[in-house]
Amino acid sequence: MLRNTFLSGITKYWWLPLITGLVCIGLGVWSICCPSGALPILAMIFAIGLLVVGAVDLIWGIATSKHNPGWGWDLCLGILDVIAGIWMLTMNTQEMTLTFLYIIGIWLIFAAFNGLGQIFAISVYNPLATFLAALLLLGTLFFSFWIIFNPIALGVTAWMWIGIALCCYGVFRVAAAFKIKNLHDRIS
């Protein structure tokens, strides 16, 4: 009974992680396609994207609070996203670009750990999907740490590493959304 209440409450909002994933994939593709000289533009787009993703995560956390014991982590991630987005938008261009490299790395680390918690919560339903999702999140963590600890070494390739990390996380979120939708269809 408790398990079905948890699942029906969570799966009803399967489309929210889908939106977050699509935004992350969009930002990742933009980053990969964007030359390194356009990092200020990417930083601005990222700050706006953080606001959108943060709002979606806040809605997800609040909407699933009655059914998801880990809803507080989703809420926390949403709050951090919104604060980071607003903070970045108040900076001048040079500060925003430099800060962007660190914030994206830190944000992706938090997002990946949050994702790991989510996949282990539903891991019982499909171990192979859990393994593949964990690989995507480990890839996200690897590229995130690479961004944070080697920002100068990244030089002109920063946009590529950021794009790869965002795409890894975005694909995870989209896959998780469809997995949650499949669970919703099974229990409905």
N, C-alpha and C positions, 0 to 999 in steps of 0.2 A: 504494500500500500504506500509506504513512504517513498519507495523507489519510483513508483508510477507517478506520484505527486511531483517529485523532483524532476523526472523526465518530462512530464507534460508541461510543467512550468518553464523549463529551460527550452524545450524544443519549439514552443510557440513563437519564440523570437529568433529563429534560425537565420533570418535574413539580416540581422544586425551585424554578425561577424562577416557576412558576405559583403556588406557595404564597406566595412573596414578593410577587408582584404583587397577589394577592387581599388580603393583609394591608394593603398600601399603599393599595389602592382602598378597603378598608373604613375605614381611618383617614382617608382623604381625604373620603369621604362623611360620616363622622362629623363631621369638621371643618366641612364645609359646612353640615350640618344643626344644628350646635351654636352656640348664641348666644355672642357674644364674652365674656360674663361667665363662661362655663364653661371658659376657657382653662386654669385649674389642672387641671380634670378631663381635658381633652385632653392636657395635658402628662404627666399620670400614665399615661394610656392609651398615649401615644406612647412613653414610657419602656419600658413593658411590651412594646409592639410592636417597639421596637428590639431588645429581647432575643430575641424570636421570629424576626424577620428576620435578626438577626445569627447566630443558631444555624443557620438554614437556609443562609445564605451560607457559613458555616464548613463545613457538611456538603457543600455544592456544591463548594467549593474543594478539600477533601480528596478527595472522591469522584472528581473529574475531574483530579486532579493528574498522573496517568500519561498523560493524553491531551490535556490543554489547556495550551499553553505560557503562557497568561495566568492560570493558576490562582492564582498568588500574589496577584494583585490582588483576586480574589474572597475569598480568605482574609483579606487585609488589611481589606477592607470589612467582613467578618463580625466581625473582632476589634474594629474601631472601633465597630461597632454595639453589641456586647455591653458594651464599656467605657463608651460614652456612656449606655446604658440603666441600668447599675448606678450610675454617677455621678449621673444625674438622680434616681434613686430615693432617694439618700441626702440630698438637699437638702430645705430647708423649702419650703413652698408658694410663697411670693413669689419666692424664688430660682429654683425650678424653672420657674415660669411665664416669667420673664424669660429665663432660660437657654434654655428651650425654643425661643423665637423664633430665637435664633442657631444652636442645634444643628440644628434642622430645616433651616435654610438651608444650613449647611455640609454636613450629611449628604446633602441632595439634590444638592448640587454634586458631591460624591464619587461618589454613586450614578449620576448622569447621565454623568460621564466614564467610569466603569466600563462603563456600558451602551453608550456610543459605541464603546469598544474591542471589546465583544462583537458589536455589529452589523457592524462592519467585518470581523470575523473570518469571518462567514458571509455577507457582502455579495455574494459571487460567485454565490450560489444564487438570489437574487431582488433585483435592484436597486430595484424599486419598493417592496418591503417595507422595504428598507434606508433609502430616502428617507423614507418615512412614519415609521419608527422614529426616524430622526434628527430629524425635526420634533417628535415628542413629547419627545425628550430636550432639544432646544433650548428648548422651552416650559418644561420642568422647570428648566433653567438660568436662564431669564429670571425666572421666579417666585422661584427660590431667591435670586438676587442682589437682587431687589426686597425680599425678606424681610430679608436681612442689612443692606442699606444704607439701608433706610427703616423700621426697626422702630417708631419713634415716629410717623411719618407713617401707618403702617398702622393704628394706633389700634384702633378697633373692627372693622376689616375684616381683621385678621390671620388669623382663622380661615378666611376665604374664600380668601385667597391660599395659605395652607398647604394647604387642601383641594384647590385646583386643581393645585398642584404635585405633591402626592401622587397624585392621580388620573392626571395625565399619566405619571408614572413607573410607577404600577401598571399602567396600560393597556399601556405599553411592555413590562413584564415578562411580562404575560399573553400578549401577542402574540408575544413572543420565545419563550416556552415552547411555544406551539402551532407556531411555525415550526420549532423544534428537534424537536418530535414528528413533524412532517411529514418532516423529514430522516431521522429514525429509521425511520419507516415505509418510506421509499424505499430505504434501505440494508439493511434487514433482510430 
